[in-house]
Structure formats: structure tokens, C-alpha cells
Amino acid sequence: MVALTRIYTRTGDKGTTALGTGERRPKYDLRVEAYGTVDETNSALGMARLATSTSDERLDAMLGRIQNDLFDLGADLCTPDTGEKLEWEPLRIVSSQVTRLESEIDELNGELQPLRSFVLPAGTPAAANLHLARTISRRAERLMVELAAQPGEIVAEPALQYINRLSDFLFVAARFANLKAGGDVLWTPGKNR
């Protein structure tokens, strides 16, 4: 259990932060950028839930599970796998979290009509915020993939799979949120020429 008795520590005043292992890295380090962007995604989901908590309990419950998963993902990224044995078992994203996300994508998508056009990131407040979270999660994914490509930096496959599926889930969830309001806001190519 986490117990925070003091919020500021002054240890980051010189531009570094501690990873879960205690190692200090610059705040602009790619690993810190990756888990910081996962946290940003989570905050955007909190904004989306302002609308879903009153409009769709099922979708809101899914988003609540995802928010918890995103803390797991942040913990996973914050504790690099160096191949060395740690004194504790680090929290890692596992395949069952990816499988659950895929199942929820299929569940929501099963109620939607097939797309025949690209959709604009708009519609209901829930949908617009879910699209925002989707684009932030895509940035987190790009950072995680870049991190995994760095020599000596490991990002486990389930973590990469999870962040990839998350943007898919958020796209489908945004469409689902718009369903009750009449459907998607479609892109019309060249409409304003």
C-alpha cells in the first residue's frame, strides 16, 4: 500500500526524478516521458468519465478499469527490467489485461455500424474527450516504442500490446458514446474548398 505523508521532497529540484528502482534520471529521459504520457492519458480519461459516469454505467466501468491499468502500466515503465533480481516483484502489465481490453473493444464495436468514412474527433462531450485520450495514448505508444528501440531499454511485449489496443478501445468507445446522440461526426473530404 502506498502511504504519502509528504508531497514535495525537493529531490527533483535539479531536474531529475527517481525510477522505481531508485535510479535517478533526467526528467526529459525517454522512459520518464513515456510513463508521464501514460499518466496524461489517464488524466484525459478522467475528463471523459465526467460525461460517461452519468450517461453510460457500462462504458464508465470499462474506463475505470482502464484507469487502474494505466497506473499498472506507469509502474511497469517506472521500474526498468534490467535482468537483475529485485528485492520485490515489480508490477507488470500481463496478457490478461490485453485480452480483457480486446474483449471490451469487441463488445462495444458489436453495437456499432461499420465505418464507411473517417470520423472527426467530435460529437458528445464524452466522445470528444475519448478522442483526446486516444490521441494522447497514441503519443504514449510512440514514446514506448522508441524507448524499446533504445539499447539497454526493455519494454515488455504485453505493455506494448496494451497501449496499442488502448487507442483502438478509445476510438470504438468514442463512437459508442456518439451512438446514443445520433452517431459519428463524419469527415467530408474537401467540404470547404
Residue pairs with C-beta under 8 A, 6 or more apart in sequence:
11 17
11 18
12 27
15 26
15 27
15 28
16 24
16 25
16 26
16 27
17 24
17 25
17 26
17 27
17 32
18 24
19 25
19 31
19 78
19 79
19 80
20 75
20 78
20 79
20 90
21 79
21 80
21 82
21 86
23 80
25 31
25 32
26 32
30 143
30 146
30 147
30 150
30 153
31 77
31 78
31 80
31 147
31 153
33 143
34 77
34 140
34 143
34 144
34 147
34 155
35 73
35 74
35 77
35 78
37 136
37 139
37 140
37 143
38 70
38 73
38 74
38 77
38 140
38 163
39 70
39 74
40 136
40 140
41 70
41 133
41 136
41 137
41 140
41 166
42 67
42 70
42 71
42 74
44 129
44 132
44 133
44 136
45 63
45 66
45 67
45 70
45 130
45 133
46 67
47 129
47 132
47 133
48 63
48 126
48 129
48 130
48 132
48 133
49 60
49 63
49 64
49 67
50 125
50 129
51 124
51 125
51 126
51 129
51 177
52 59
52 60
52 63
52 126
52 177
53 60
55 124
55 126
55 177
55 180
56 126
56 176
56 177
56 180
59 108
59 126
59 173
59 176
59 177
62 104
62 108
62 169
62 173
63 173
65 100
66 101
66 166
66 169
69 93
69 97
69 101
69 162
72 91
72 92
72 93
72 97
73 93
73 159
73 162
73 163
75 90
75 91
76 90
76 91
76 92
76 93
76 156
76 159
77 144
77 147
77 155
77 159
79 86
79 90
79 91
80 153
80 154
81 90
81 154
81 156
82 154
92 156
92 158
92 159
93 156
93 158
93 159
93 162
94 158
95 158
95 161
97 158
97 162
98 158
98 161
98 162
98 165
101 162
101 165
101 166
101 169
102 165
104 169
105 165
105 168
105 169
105 172
108 169
108 172
108 173
108 175
108 176
109 172
109 176
111 176
111 179
112 172
112 175
112 176
112 179
113 183
115 184
117 184
117 186
117 187
117 188
118 186
118 187
119 174
119 175
119 184
119 185
119 186
119 187
120 185
120 186
120 187
121 127
121 128
121 131
121 132
121 134
121 135
121 174
122 128
122 131
122 185
123 174
123 177
123 178
123 181
123 184
123 185
124 177
124 178
124 180
124 181
126 174
126 177
127 174
127 175
127 177
127 178
127 181
128 174
130 170
130 173
130 174
130 177
131 170
131 171
131 174
133 170
134 167
134 170
134 171
134 174
137 163
137 166
137 167
137 170
138 167
140 163
141 160
141 163
141 164
141 166
141 167
144 155
144 159
144 160
144 163
145 155
145 160
147 153
147 155
148 154
148 155
148 160
175 184
178 184
178 185
